Amino acid sequence: MKIDCAATSLMALLACTSALQGQAQQSQRNLSELVKTSVDSVVLIVVSDVNNKAVSEGSGFIVSSDGKIVTNHHVIADAHSATVKLNNGAFFAVDGVIADDPDHDLAVIKVSGRNLPSLALADSDSLSAGDHVLAIGSPLGLENSVSDGIVSAFREDPKGRSWIQTTAPASHGNSGGPLLAMDGKVAGVLTWKASEGENLNFAVPSKLIVPLLASSAVRQLGSTFKSDSGFSGRSPGERIWTSLTSGRDFKVRMDDDHIYTEWVNLPPALQSTTAFMRTELKKTGEKWVGKTTAYLPYEYKSTYADYWKTQQPVGTVNVNWCRTEFDFEIDKLSDSRIEGQGLGATSFDARKCRPGKLEWKPFTWIPK
């Protein structure tokens, strides 16, 4: 509620001043309550090297009661081991990495917890410049430090990546901590700041976390994807391969008896969205066997039934985002060729995100 203090009498001015003070106190109480209900879900992450010596620290936040924790890729990229400390003093060893998106500097790690306090994700697309936001993290190791500010702007870098610019102060160690909207949901993940100016801090939009939470397999620390975008270099076991059957380019990385792939040349219309297609395989006998998980948009046209329900004209094109998971295997692997087969649908009901008949489809990839 906006209060107008353009009063002419002394009594009216005093009443207006009192109302403004009450409004400020209410805002402060709301902020305090937000901190109290959120801080237990924010964690300190201590990263150690091969000699179990602590080498760096960062922040993160719990997104599921069973121990999924969101942080920055650069916080855990070089970790041999890591420990998570909660606000109540409890410690958890990090079991491993569930998902990793180095291009957007995001990672999801896992600890063996139960009934842990977690934060919900906001719809980052609903944010507006000027919205009040709150940052919680451990800058310079000062656990659960709180700062607030506003959303300054929404930026896109030359590589097409989106960032939330905020005035909420952040320092080294805030990386991976949540940027909270005033409803207590996570609007972004604090990632980097511009050293050339004051209060030029940036967060990854929370919508980019959603596809990462679809993964469930835990792989060891140190097996994270490497980025081609500046956050880190390319790992020796990683190459780009082109499918002769689909024309898609896949980033393929080998890690002992595991193979990880990711579709990297998404169509331009999908490059700034949460679309993805990733595969995780484990060697079983003479093959590598696993699943391909994808989150992609599918189109369908409205029917007469839709018209009678919603008055939408027949033939209107609608888009539905669907998560799919299909079996996938590689049976031939060399320096010049990857061959295998994947289970695919001969038809797909985009309205219900339901595949039709499934059949095995062979593929061949060659180095790009």
Rosetta blueprint (number, residue, H / E / L):
1 M L
2 K L
3 I L
4 D L
5 C L
6 A L
7 A L
8 T L
9 S L
10 L H
11 M H
12 A H
13 L H
14 L H
15 A H
16 C H
17 T H
18 S H
19 A H
20 L H
21 Q H
22 G H
23 Q H
24 A H
25 Q H
26 Q H
27 S H
28 Q H
29 R H
30 N H
31 L H
32 S H
33 E H
34 L H
35 V H
36 K H
37 T H
38 S H
39 V H
40 D H
41 S H
42 V E
43 V E
44 L E
45 I E
46 V E
47 V E
48 S E
49 D L
50 V L
51 N L
52 N L
53 K L
54 A E
55 V E
56 S E
57 E E
58 G E
59 S E
60 G E
61 F E
62 I E
63 V L
64 S L
65 S L
66 D L
67 G L
68 K E
69 I E
70 V E
71 T E
72 N L
73 H H
74 H H
75 V H
76 I H
77 A L
78 D L
79 A L
80 H L
81 S E
82 A E
83 T E
84 V E
85 K E
86 L L
87 N L
88 N L
89 G L
90 A L
91 F E
92 F E
93 A E
94 V E
95 D E
96 G E
97 V E
98 I E
99 A E
100 D E
101 D E
102 P H
103 D H
104 H H
105 D L
106 L E
107 A E
108 V E
109 I E
110 K E
111 V E
112 S L
113 G L
114 R L
115 N L
116 L L
117 P L
118 S L
119 L L
120 A L
121 L E
122 A L
123 D L
124 S H
125 D H
126 S H
127 L L
128 S L
129 A L
130 G L
131 D L
132 H E
133 V E
134 L E
135 A E
136 I E
137 G E
138 S L
139 P H
140 L H
141 G H
142 L L
143 E L
144 N L
145 S E
146 V E
147 S E
148 D E
149 G E
150 I E
151 V E
152 S E
153 A E
154 F E
155 R E
156 E E
157 D L
158 P L
159 K L
160 G L
161 R L
162 S E
163 W E
164 I E
165 Q E
166 T E
167 T L
168 A L
169 P L
170 A L
171 S L
172 H L
173 G L
174 N L
175 S L
176 G L
177 G L
178 P E
179 L E
180 L E
181 A E
182 M L
183 D L
184 G L
185 K L
186 V E
187 A E
188 G E
189 V E
190 L E
191 T E
192 W E
193 K E
194 A L
195 S L
196 E L
197 G L
198 E L
199 N L
200 L L
201 N E
202 F E
203 A E
204 V E
205 P E
206 S H
207 K H
208 L H
209 I L
210 V H
211 P H
212 L H
213 L H
214 A H
215 S L
216 S L
217 A L
218 V L
219 R E
220 Q L
221 L L
222 G L
223 S L
224 T L
225 F L
226 K L
227 S L
228 D L
229 S L
230 G L
231 F L
232 S L
233 G L
234 R L
235 S L
236 P L
237 G L
238 E E
239 R E
240 I E
241 W E
242 T E
243 S E
244 L L
245 T L
246 S L
247 G L
248 R L
249 D E
250 F E
251 K E
252 V E
253 R E
254 M E
255 D E
256 D L
257 D L
258 H E
259 I E
260 Y E
261 T E
262 E E
263 W E
264 V L
265 N L
266 L L
267 P L
268 P H
269 A H
270 L H
271 Q L
272 S L
273 T L
274 T L
275 A L
276 F E
277 M E
278 R E
279 T E
280 E E
281 L E
282 K E
283 K E
284 T E
285 G L
286 E L
287 K E
288 W E
289 V E
290 G E
291 K E
292 T E
293 T E
294 A E
295 Y E
296 L E
297 P E
298 Y E
299 E E
300 Y E
301 K E
302 S L
303 T L
304 Y H
305 A H
306 D H
307 Y H
308 W H
309 K H
310 T H
311 Q L
312 Q L
313 P L
314 V L
315 G L
316 T L
317 V E
318 N E
319 V E
320 N E
321 W E
322 C E
323 R E
324 T E
325 E E
326 F E
327 D E
328 F E
329 E E
330 I E
331 D E
332 K E
333 L E
334 S L
335 D L
336 S L
337 R L
338 I E
339 E E
340 G E
341 Q E
342 G E
343 L E
344 G E
345 A E
346 T L
347 S L
348 F E
349 D E
350 A L
351 R L
352 K L
353 C L
354 R E
355 P E
356 G L
357 K L
358 L E
359 E E
360 W E
361 K E
362 P E
363 F E
364 T E
365 W E
366 I E
367 P E
368 K L
